[in-house]
């Protein structure tokens, strides 16, 4: 076995490794895209839940502000009556 045969074997081994690397990288890319699709749906669901929660929180805060304004009005009215009586 001479050095030309060794060079040919080395080139063949390098070629096989390159082909295998390409195949593995392609499979990894497909798996990554699949995972993105699965987790993307979960992300959209979580984002929708967060949007709903944020809207409910804004609505609750708005209702609380309205209730507090009504209570302030009543307290002011009671204080005004007490000043008139006193």
Buried (B, 14 or more C-beta within 10 A) or exposed (E): EEEEEEEEEEEEEEEEEEEEEEEEEEEEEEEEEEEEEEEEEEEEEEEEEEEEEEEEEEEEEEEEEEEEEEEEEEEEEEEEEEEEEE
